[in-house]
Amino acid sequence: MSDLLDVDSRPAPESSEDSALAEYVAEVCRRLSAGLLRETGDDLRSVVAAEVRSVQWALEDPAALRDRVPVHPPRLDHRGRVRMFTNPVLSQRNPLAPPLTHVSDGDECEFRVTLPLQYQGPRNMLHGGYVGVLLDDVLWYAVRHASTGISFTRELTVTYERPVPLFEELRIVGRVVEAEGRKTFAEGEIVAGGQVCARATGLWIAPKPRRDGHGSAG
Ligand SMILES: CCCCCCCC/C=C\CCCCCCCC(=O)SCCNC(=O)CCNC(=O)[C@H](O)C(C)(C)COP(=O)(O)OP(=O)(O)OC[C@H]1O[C@@H](n2cnc3c(N)ncnc32)[C@H](O)[C@@H]1OP(=O)(O)O
């Protein structure tokens, strides 16, 4: 996955320890989010205290995270600017991201994830807007893999066939159906327990080439 998107090549001026710390704090933020929605009273206080202590421990003892290899450290681009992998679905450093495991690229792009409470819409079900976010992302990656440049989502149609469950593993799959000039059409689905819960079709368009011959995105 990182090869596909590696717009930046040189490593950034941040130690591996600091990158590991940032990803660890993002993980703590995710656990706190779930805890705030799950616990009340004394249980809430215990969860908050435990997570605050764990961040303090990681800050005070640089060796504490020694075994963690950062997944998304910042990079320098060709102009020397620091670039973060900010993706709110996949980035280990973004507490908003679950984050998903990127299982495969190729003719079919696949993510897997088990979503916690903070993504809930109806009880025990994934929020419908987030269903669209997951499908947009996996289809974007399928399009990105099949083309040479970056494209933007122009149209996304989501069909909600049955509830997408929280707390169990989801397969999120996307593939390109047709490419024609700047346009790429793709489709995909979210599968839980072998059943398709939601489907999407969409159109991605590469920006018009600039007069200097480059696209305007990226
Ligand atoms: C995302 C960039 C990242 C860059 C960094 C790279 C590394 C980062 C790593 C990891 C990132 C992971 C990120 C995942 C992101 C998930 C995906 C998103 O969220 S994308 C954001 C949401 N989307 C927008 O904000 C688009 C907003 N829209 C636009 O900017 C424009 O509409 C755009 C560029 C998409 C197209 O603009 P025009 O002016 O070039 O398009 P016209 O000329 O109107 O249409 C082009 C052709 O398409 C046809 N067309 C248009 N709509 C059609 C339709 N519905 N069906 C069929 N044809 C259609 C038209 O008839 C035209 O065809 P004829 O060339 O004349 O033959």
The ligand as a Gaussian input file, in Angstrom:
#p B3LYP/6-31G(d) Opt

LIG

0 1
 C       -7.735000      12.843000      -3.317000
 C       -6.423000      13.461000      -3.731000
 C       -5.239000      13.063000      -2.894000
 C       -3.901000      13.551000      -3.426000
 C       -2.698000      13.109000      -2.593000
 C       -2.150000      11.758000      -3.010000
 C       -1.536000      10.917000      -1.899000
 C       -2.476000      10.812000      -0.749000
 C       -2.625000       9.446000      -0.174000
 C       -3.829000       8.978000       0.229000
 C       -5.075000       9.767000      -0.001000
 C       -6.293000       8.891000       0.085000
 C       -7.452000       9.724000      -0.291000
 C       -8.720000       8.923000      -0.462000
 C       -9.715000       9.873000      -0.981000
 C      -11.027000       9.252000      -1.264000
 C      -11.635000       9.968000      -2.414000
 C      -11.971000      11.416000      -2.130000
 O      -12.433000      11.724000      -1.080000
 S      -11.671000      12.581000      -3.365000
 C      -12.294000      14.109000      -2.621000
 C      -13.774000      14.289000      -2.902000
 N      -13.972000      14.685000      -4.285000
 C      -13.842000      15.950000      -4.654000
 O      -13.626000      16.850000      -3.874000
 C      -13.975000      16.220000      -6.131000
 C      -14.659000      17.555000      -6.423000
 N      -14.860000      17.654000      -7.862000
 C      -13.903000      18.145000      -8.670000
 O      -12.852000      18.619000      -8.242000
 C      -14.190000      18.077000     -10.149000
 O      -15.554000      17.840000     -10.363000
 C      -13.385000      16.930000     -10.833000
 C      -11.859000      17.222000     -10.748000
 C      -13.678000      15.578000     -10.230000
 C      -13.765000      16.880000     -12.312000
 O      -13.764000      18.198000     -12.787000
 P      -13.629000      18.460000     -14.373000
 O      -13.987000      19.886000     -14.590000
 O      -12.277000      18.002000     -14.821000
 O      -14.732000      17.450000     -14.930000
 P      -15.737000      17.627000     -16.161000
 O      -14.966000      18.245000     -17.275000
 O      -16.992000      18.235000     -15.688000
 O      -15.999000      16.080000     -16.479000
 C      -14.968000      15.277000     -17.038000
 C      -15.632000      14.262000     -17.921000
 O      -16.450000      13.404000     -17.105000
 C      -17.800000      13.401000     -17.596000
 N      -18.706000      13.205000     -16.497000
 C      -18.903000      13.998000     -15.440000
 N      -19.817000      13.483000     -14.622000
 C      -20.200000      12.316000     -15.169000
 C      -21.086000      11.292000     -14.781000
 N      -21.778000      11.403000     -13.619000
 N      -21.210000      10.194000     -15.565000
 C      -20.505000      10.088000     -16.714000
 N      -19.619000      11.020000     -17.158000
 C      -19.486000      12.113000     -16.385000
 C      -17.949000      14.757000     -18.279000
 O      -18.999000      14.751000     -19.222000
 C      -16.571000      14.910000     -18.921000
 O      -16.546000      14.085000     -20.065000
 P      -15.760000      14.520000     -21.388000
 O      -14.295000      14.661000     -20.989000
 O      -16.352000      15.871000     -21.787000
 O      -16.010000      13.432000     -22.353000

